[in-house]
């Protein structure tokens, strides 16, 4: 339960809608086409013009979308310092409820339904069922698309700039045993007792070289490169080598080089990782 709550508290990448009319028209078209082509909710039995009826419901949806965008979402965002997932989910759900209520009132007018409490509660019941499904799907897809986009941007951040750059990792035991390699070939470094194991790719294969050093010394050798990130007390990773990240607030697993290796991110380093990605 605690994990689910923490997900709802994550920062949501709210972006002001630059095309509210366009999105409203898309909602209008979806509602209109569903009602006109499938004719649910008794429209098939309506004796009047089914095209105009479907058009009316679509227009109601369009107006509700614009009203929500200009009158609720934008003002709320201006007053909320950090827009979180639960803010977005609640806003989407309220929008669906408002659209459902307005369409119910339209149905009462067009079909001369009595505005009874039972009918209204039934409408709310079905709207909540549909709304919950849509809210979860819409919010989750938007959030994960944003994270994926941010991760892709991260992967492309310094690779080209660092083309041809060689880095040196110093061996503190044997003079002349320092490891020199292109920074773009470096995948990750793992602390192992008194040594560190350096993993790098060469000719498409993952290679390993061990030197006597510490993660602190390694980080000092690589301090000029912001893409070098300590993700665990025993691991340092080249962020440019990440191809996917899976996990939750308790920890992540980073996949490097399309499955060539995986590296853990301990819980204490998760917030710092998110600062790179989100």
Secondary structure, 3 states (H helix, E strand, C coil): CHHHHHHHCCECCCCCCCCHHHHHHHHHHHHHHHHHHHCCCCHHHCCCCHHHHHHHHHHHHHHHHHHHHHHHHHHHHHHCCCCEHHHHHHHHHHHHHHHHHHHHHHHHHHCCCCCCHHHHHHHHHHHHHHHHHHHHHHHHHHHHHHHHHHHHHHHCCCCCCCCCCEEEECCCCCCCCCEEEEHHHEEEEEEECCEEEEEEEECCEEEEEEECCCHHHHHHHCCCCCCEEEEECCEEEEHHHEEEEEEECCEEEEEECCCCEEEEECHHHHHHHHHHHC
